[in-house]
Amino acid sequence: MRSIERLKKMANIRVGGQKLIPNTTFMVYEGELDFGRHGFRGTVLWGYDEMGWEHVSFSHYDHESEPTWKDLCRIKELFWGNNVTVLQFLPAEKAYIHGVPGWKDSNVFHLWRPVDGDFSNITEEMLEYL
């Protein structure tokens, strides 16, 4: 994942600060994304979790519309670049959580990548956690 210093220099993101996700030890950065008039405009959280994953969560300001494929690709490129793979998991319904105060439970999208970039170490325990 790109460094906070590099992200702060990019035109498409405004970095707000850091926050602790309730009931976890997961410290994240928060900010706003704007890809222009016809692109994604919304809120974003990103950071590293205790299981060794890089994570980006994002939602449109209105929480009603969903990001397009192009938006997902732009967000991936912004945080990781074009030459890496990230995952979007669709977990079992019992595992649906967002846990971010002020965010509605709908239309929050999540992208994940192992910190070491090695997808071969993914276990069922990790998938249940995500």
Z-matrix of the N, CA and C atoms (Angstrom, degrees):
N
C 1 1.453
C 2 1.526 1 108.39
N 3 1.316 2 115.70 1 144.35
C 4 1.464 3 119.79 2 -179.99
C 5 1.532 4 110.49 3 -64.06
N 6 1.306 5 116.39 4 151.69
C 7 1.464 6 121.34 5 -179.63
C 8 1.526 7 110.48 6 -71.05
N 9 1.318 8 115.89 7 156.19
C 10 1.463 9 120.95 8 178.08
C 11 1.525 10 110.35 9 -60.99
N 12 1.317 11 117.24 10 -34.89
C 13 1.466 12 120.59 11 179.50
C 14 1.524 13 110.75 12 -63.41
N 15 1.333 14 116.34 13 -42.02
C 16 1.469 15 119.77 14 179.72
C 17 1.524 16 111.10 15 -69.50
N 18 1.331 17 117.12 16 -41.78
C 19 1.461 18 120.42 17 179.28
C 20 1.530 19 111.60 18 -61.50
N 21 1.319 20 117.19 19 -38.68
C 22 1.469 21 120.50 20 179.64
C 23 1.522 22 112.16 21 -62.07
N 24 1.324 23 117.99 22 -24.24
C 25 1.460 24 121.88 23 -178.73
C 26 1.530 25 112.96 24 -86.58
N 27 1.326 26 117.54 25 -7.44
C 28 1.464 27 120.87 26 -175.75
C 29 1.529 28 110.42 27 -86.68
N 30 1.317 29 114.70 28 143.09
C 31 1.466 30 121.03 29 -174.74
C 32 1.527 31 113.29 30 -71.94
N 33 1.327 32 118.52 31 -26.90
C 34 1.464 33 121.13 32 -173.56
C 35 1.516 34 114.75 33 -83.46
N 36 1.328 35 118.10 34 -4.07
C 37 1.461 36 120.17 35 -175.55
C 38 1.521 37 110.69 36 -132.60
N 39 1.333 38 114.33 37 139.48
C 40 1.458 39 120.95 38 171.89
C 41 1.520 40 106.22 39 -115.96
N 42 1.315 41 115.85 40 116.13
C 43 1.464 42 121.59 41 -178.07
C 44 1.520 43 108.64 42 -84.63
N 45 1.340 44 116.16 43 126.96
C 46 1.451 45 120.68 44 -177.80
C 47 1.517 46 113.54 45 -92.82
N 48 1.297 47 118.16 46 -49.35
C 49 1.458 48 121.45 47 -176.49
C 50 1.514 49 109.99 48 166.58
N 51 1.325 50 116.02 49 -160.82
C 52 1.457 51 121.37 50 179.44
C 53 1.510 52 109.94 51 -115.58
N 54 1.348 53 115.80 52 153.27
C 55 1.459 54 120.22 53 174.64
C 56 1.513 55 109.00 54 -149.45
N 57 1.304 56 116.17 55 154.69
C 58 1.454 57 123.49 56 176.83
C 59 1.524 58 108.08 57 -95.72
N 60 1.331 59 117.26 58 126.29
C 61 1.461 60 120.60 59 176.55
C 62 1.526 61 107.51 60 -70.20
N 63 1.343 62 118.41 61 127.55
C 64 1.469 63 121.49 62 -177.13
C 65 1.524 64 112.73 63 -53.34
N 66 1.309 65 115.31 64 142.83
C 67 1.470 66 123.90 65 176.67
C 68 1.522 67 113.56 66 63.69
N 69 1.325 68 117.74 67 23.03
C 70 1.463 69 121.50 68 177.73
C 71 1.526 70 108.78 69 -140.60
N 72 1.318 71 115.31 70 179.11
C 73 1.462 72 121.03 71 170.49
C 74 1.530 73 108.96 72 -109.45
N 75 1.329 74 116.71 73 20.55
C 76 1.451 75 123.88 74 -173.89
C 77 1.535 76 110.08 75 -88.36
N 78 1.336 77 116.42 76 105.55
C 79 1.461 78 122.53 77 177.14
C 80 1.521 79 108.12 78 -93.69
N 81 1.312 80 116.76 79 128.92
C 82 1.457 81 121.16 80 -177.02
C 83 1.520 82 110.46 81 -128.84
N 84 1.319 83 115.29 82 160.43
C 85 1.457 84 121.73 83 167.94
C 86 1.517 85 107.70 84 -90.65
N 87 1.309 86 116.52 85 152.54
C 88 1.450 87 120.37 86 175.41
C 89 1.521 88 109.15 87 -127.62
N 90 1.314 89 115.62 88 154.97
C 91 1.447 90 118.95 89 -179.34
C 92 1.507 91 112.29 90 -173.00
N 93 1.322 92 114.60 91 -167.42
C 94 1.454 93 122.16 92 179.63
C 95 1.517 94 108.83 93 -128.92
N 96 1.333 95 115.09 94 142.50
C 97 1.460 96 121.85 95 177.64
C 98 1.519 97 108.98 96 -113.53
N 99 1.320 98 116.12 97 143.17
C 100 1.468 99 120.61 98 176.62
C 101 1.522 100 108.59 99 -146.22
N 102 1.341 101 115.83 100 110.42
C 103 1.456 102 121.25 101 177.61
C 104 1.527 103 111.29 102 -103.78
N 105 1.323 104 115.87 103 25.06
C 106 1.459 105 119.74 104 174.07
C 107 1.511 106 114.26 105 94.22
N 108 1.299 107 114.33 106 -178.77
C 109 1.453 108 123.47 107 -172.32
C 110 1.529 109 113.91 108 -54.74
N 111 1.311 110 118.63 109 -38.39
C 112 1.461 111 121.19 110 -176.77
C 113 1.527 112 112.53 111 -110.69
N 114 1.314 113 117.23 112 17.06
C 115 1.457 114 120.91 113 -179.34
C 116 1.514 115 111.60 114 -120.34
N 117 1.298 116 116.00 115 -173.25
C 118 1.457 117 123.08 116 -178.63
C 119 1.527 118 111.00 117 -63.90
N 120 1.316 119 116.02 118 133.91
C 121 1.459 120 122.26 119 172.20
C 122 1.522 121 106.35 120 -136.65
N 123 1.322 122 117.00 121 117.62
C 124 1.447 123 118.00 122 -177.76
C 125 1.514 124 113.33 123 -179.17
N 126 1.327 125 114.26 124 -164.31
C 127 1.455 126 121.88 125 -176.77
C 128 1.516 127 110.11 126 -100.21
N 129 1.331 128 115.06 127 155.29
C 130 1.459 129 120.47 128 -177.35
C 131 1.525 130 109.46 129 -146.11
N 132 1.324 131 115.94 130 144.03
C 133 1.468 132 124.01 131 170.87
C 134 1.515 133 106.75 132 -126.77
N 135 1.332 134 117.95 133 141.99
C 136 1.465 135 120.06 134 177.82
C 137 1.508 136 110.59 135 -152.55
N 138 1.323 137 114.97 136 154.27
C 139 1.455 138 120.65 137 178.59
C 140 1.514 139 110.73 138 169.60
N 141 1.320 140 115.24 139 -161.35
C 142 1.463 141 123.98 140 -179.50
C 143 1.516 142 107.42 141 -119.60
N 144 1.327 143 116.90 142 140.16
C 145 1.453 144 118.60 143 178.97
C 146 1.521 145 111.53 144 -105.00
N 147 1.325 146 115.72 145 174.89
C 148 1.465 147 121.13 146 -174.91
C 149 1.523 148 113.59 147 -72.01
N 150 1.326 149 119.10 148 -10.70
C 151 1.462 150 121.83 149 179.02
C 152 1.534 151 111.71 150 -95.20
N 153 1.329 152 118.52 151 3.62
C 154 1.450 153 121.11 152 177.10
C 155 1.520 154 114.88 153 89.71
N 156 1.328 155 116.76 154 29.01
C 157 1.461 156 121.78 155 179.99
C 158 1.525 157 110.87 156 -115.57
N 159 1.326 158 115.96 157 141.95
C 160 1.454 159 122.50 158 166.77
C 161 1.527 160 105.96 159 -87.03
N 162 1.320 161 116.66 160 142.89
C 163 1.457 162 120.08 161 -171.18
C 164 1.525 163 110.12 162 -144.04
N 165 1.332 164 116.24 163 135.91
C 166 1.463 165 122.42 164 173.23
C 167 1.527 166 107.55 165 -130.03
N 168 1.342 167 117.22 166 125.84
C 169 1.463 168 123.37 167 175.05
C 170 1.515 169 107.81 168 -114.83
N 171 1.328 170 117.39 169 140.04
C 172 1.458 171 118.99 170 -178.97
C 173 1.521 172 110.77 171 -152.06
N 174 1.322 173 114.58 172 152.51
C 175 1.452 174 121.26 173 179.98
C 176 1.520 175 108.62 174 -152.41
N 177 1.351 176 115.82 175 145.40
C 178 1.461 177 119.80 176 173.31
C 179 1.530 178 109.01 177 -61.93
N 180 1.319 179 116.45 178 153.62
C 181 1.466 180 120.76 179 178.34
C 182 1.523 181 112.13 180 -54.59
N 183 1.325 182 116.89 181 -40.33
C 184 1.469 183 119.93 182 -175.79
C 185 1.530 184 113.13 183 -80.80
N 186 1.300 185 118.79 184 -9.93
C 187 1.470 186 124.64 185 -178.73
C 188 1.522 187 112.63 186 57.31
N 189 1.315 188 117.78 187 10.22
C 190 1.460 189 121.18 188 -179.72
C 191 1.523 190 111.16 189 -101.53
N 192 1.313 191 116.80 190 -45.11
C 193 1.457 192 119.89 191 -177.73
C 194 1.524 193 109.85 192 -87.11
N 195 1.318 194 114.88 193 160.96
C 196 1.457 195 120.81 194 -179.19
C 197 1.521 196 109.45 195 -112.35
N 198 1.339 197 117.10 196 150.58
C 199 1.459 198 118.71 197 176.77
C 200 1.525 199 110.84 198 -65.86
N 201 1.299 200 115.78 199 148.95
C 202 1.459 201 121.40 200 176.48
C 203 1.529 202 109.23 201 -83.07
N 204 1.333 203 116.06 202 170.54
C 205 1.466 204 120.81 203 174.48
C 206 1.527 205 109.66 204 -57.14
N 207 1.328 206 117.08 205 -42.34
C 208 1.466 207 121.64 206 179.09
C 209 1.530 208 110.72 207 -60.68
N 210 1.336 209 117.13 208 -40.72
C 211 1.469 210 121.14 209 177.05
C 212 1.525 211 110.96 210 -61.86
N 213 1.347 212 116.22 211 -45.79
C 214 1.465 213 120.37 212 179.16
C 215 1.528 214 110.54 213 -58.15
N 216 1.328 215 116.41 214 -43.47
C 217 1.469 216 120.52 215 179.67
C 218 1.521 217 111.15 216 -65.04
N 219 1.319 218 117.55 217 -39.82
C 220 1.471 219 121.12 218 178.53
C 221 1.528 220 111.26 219 -64.77
N 222 1.326 221 116.21 220 -42.25
C 223 1.467 222 120.13 221 179.77
C 224 1.527 223 110.06 222 -65.55
N 225 1.325 224 116.75 223 -43.71
C 226 1.474 225 120.16 224 176.43
C 227 1.523 226 110.62 225 -58.43
N 228 1.326 227 117.06 226 -46.82
C 229 1.458 228 120.98 227 -179.23
C 230 1.523 229 110.88 228 -62.68
N 231 1.320 230 117.37 229 -40.33
C 232 1.462 231 121.22 230 -179.30
C 233 1.526 232 111.39 231 -61.37
N 234 1.330 233 117.06 232 -45.67
C 235 1.465 234 120.93 233 -174.76
C 236 1.529 235 114.01 234 -87.34
N 237 1.337 236 117.58 235 -30.89
C 238 1.464 237 119.79 236 -174.85
C 239 1.527 238 115.31 237 -124.35
N 240 1.303 239 118.23 238 -22.07
C 241 1.456 240 120.92 239 -173.82
C 242 1.521 241 110.64 240 97.27
N 243 1.320 242 116.04 241 176.32
C 244 1.467 243 121.34 242 -175.57
C 245 1.520 244 114.18 243 -85.65
N 246 1.314 245 118.20 244 -16.72
C 247 1.465 246 120.80 245 -170.42
C 248 1.519 247 114.50 246 -102.80
N 249 1.325 248 117.20 247 24.15
C 250 1.464 249 120.70 248 176.97
C 251 1.530 250 108.85 249 -128.23
N 252 1.318 251 115.20 250 160.59
C 253 1.455 252 121.93 251 176.54
C 254 1.520 253 108.74 252 -104.24
N 255 1.328 254 116.82 253 136.87
C 256 1.458 255 122.64 254 171.79
C 257 1.522 256 107.55 255 -127.50
N 258 1.314 257 116.69 256 164.51
C 259 1.458 258 122.10 257 -177.22
C 260 1.518 259 110.83 258 -119.63
N 261 1.320 260 114.87 259 147.96
C 262 1.458 261 121.79 260 167.42
C 263 1.516 262 105.51 261 -120.15
N 264 1.337 263 117.07 262 110.47
C 265 1.451 264 121.57 263 -177.61
C 266 1.521 265 110.46 264 -86.99
N 267 1.308 266 116.21 265 145.33
C 268 1.453 267 122.97 266 170.23
C 269 1.528 268 105.76 267 -116.53
N 270 1.341 269 116.46 268 89.85
C 271 1.467 270 119.95 269 -173.58
C 272 1.525 271 112.23 270 -75.12
N 273 1.315 272 114.37 271 173.47
C 274 1.460 273 120.17 272 172.71
C 275 1.530 274 108.54 273 -59.88
N 276 1.322 275 116.86 274 146.93
C 277 1.461 276 120.80 275 -175.56
C 278 1.533 277 112.05 276 -56.12
N 279 1.327 278 117.49 277 -34.80
C 280 1.472 279 120.14 278 179.87
C 281 1.525 280 112.41 279 -62.86
N 282 1.324 281 116.75 280 -18.64
C 283 1.460 282 121.07 281 -178.29
C 284 1.526 283 112.99 282 -96.38
N 285 1.343 284 118.16 283 4.57
C 286 1.461 285 120.03 284 179.88
C 287 1.521 286 110.17 285 -67.15
N 288 1.321 287 116.67 286 113.93
C 289 1.460 288 122.15 287 173.27
C 290 1.515 289 107.83 288 -145.52
N 291 1.305 290 114.81 289 147.38
C 292 1.451 291 119.51 290 172.65
C 293 1.523 292 109.45 291 -121.02
N 294 1.327 293 118.02 292 -39.76
C 295 1.452 294 121.81 293 171.18
C 296 1.512 295 115.95 294 60.11
N 297 1.310 296 118.33 295 23.52
C 298 1.457 297 120.44 296 -179.23
C 299 1.516 298 108.05 297 -114.79
N 300 1.342 299 117.82 298 109.75
C 301 1.458 300 119.93 299 -178.91
C 302 1.526 301 111.27 300 -55.82
N 303 1.329 302 116.03 301 137.17
C 304 1.450 303 121.04 302 179.16
C 305 1.524 304 113.89 303 90.30
N 306 1.325 305 117.36 304 -13.71
C 307 1.472 306 120.52 305 177.09
C 308 1.507 307 107.86 306 -98.06
N 309 1.306 308 116.56 307 132.83
C 310 1.460 309 119.46 308 172.84
C 311 1.522 310 108.10 309 -68.84
N 312 1.310 311 116.63 310 160.05
C 313 1.463 312 120.23 311 -178.15
C 314 1.520 313 113.41 312 -75.00
N 315 1.324 314 117.85 313 -12.18
C 316 1.461 315 118.97 314 -176.17
C 317 1.520 316 111.70 315 -97.86
N 318 1.315 317 114.75 316 149.77
C 319 1.458 318 122.48 317 171.51
C 320 1.522 319 114.95 318 61.08
N 321 1.321 320 116.97 319 32.07
C 322 1.461 321 121.65 320 168.80
C 323 1.520 322 106.42 321 -100.05
N 324 1.310 323 116.73 322 121.12
C 325 1.452 324 122.15 323 -177.65
C 326 1.524 325 109.42 324 -103.00
N 327 1.338 326 116.66 325 148.58
C 328 1.456 327 122.40 326 -176.57
C 329 1.521 328 109.88 327 -130.65
N 330 1.316 329 117.16 328 134.53
C 331 1.458 330 123.31 329 172.73
C 332 1.521 331 107.92 330 -118.31
N 333 1.338 332 116.50 331 140.06
C 334 1.456 333 122.55 332 -174.99
C 335 1.522 334 110.40 333 -131.71
N 336 1.338 335 115.23 334 150.28
C 337 1.468 336 121.38 335 173.36
C 338 1.530 337 108.29 336 -154.55
N 339 1.336 338 118.28 337 133.30
C 340 1.464 339 118.56 338 174.51
C 341 1.533 340 109.51 339 -60.29
N 342 1.320 341 116.84 340 138.84
C 343 1.462 342 121.23 341 -178.82
C 344 1.521 343 111.06 342 -54.71
N 345 1.335 344 116.73 343 -39.38
C 346 1.464 345 119.83 344 -178.83
C 347 1.528 346 112.69 345 -84.88
N 348 1.340 347 117.56 346 -1.88
C 349 1.461 348 121.18 347 179.10
C 350 1.509 349 114.60 348 75.68
N 351 1.332 350 118.28 349 4.15
C 352 1.462 351 122.56 350 -175.81
C 353 1.532 352 110.03 351 -97.20
N 354 1.322 353 116.42 352 104.40
C 355 1.461 354 121.30 353 -179.37
C 356 1.523 355 112.76 354 -80.29
N 357 1.320 356 118.22 355 -9.94
C 358 1.467 357 120.58 356 -177.55
C 359 1.530 358 112.43 357 -72.29
N 360 1.323 359 118.10 358 -14.30
C 361 1.464 360 121.62 359 -178.32
C 362 1.524 361 113.48 360 -92.83
N 363 1.331 362 118.64 361 7.79
C 364 1.459 363 120.95 362 -177.75
C 365 1.523 364 109.60 363 -68.86
N 366 1.331 365 116.12 364 129.36
C 367 1.460 366 122.06 365 179.29
C 368 1.531 367 109.58 366 -114.82
N 369 1.330 368 116.58 367 164.42
C 370 1.464 369 121.04 368 175.94
C 371 1.525 370 110.80 369 -58.93
N 372 1.336 371 116.95 370 -37.64
C 373 1.465 372 121.06 371 178.72
C 374 1.526 373 110.51 372 -59.83
N 375 1.328 374 116.64 373 -43.07
C 376 1.452 375 120.09 374 178.44
C 377 1.521 376 111.57 375 -64.12
N 378 1.343 377 116.77 376 -41.87
C 379 1.453 378 120.20 377 -179.58
C 380 1.520 379 111.67 378 -64.90
N 381 1.329 380 117.41 379 -36.96
C 382 1.466 381 120.48 380 177.15
C 383 1.522 382 110.45 381 -67.49
N 384 1.334 383 116.55 382 -34.79
C 385 1.458 384 122.15 383 179.25
C 386 1.518 385 111.82 384 -67.07
N 387 1.339 386 116.14 385 -42.26
C 388 1.451 387 121.31 386 -176.22
C 389 1.507 388 110.35 387 -69.15
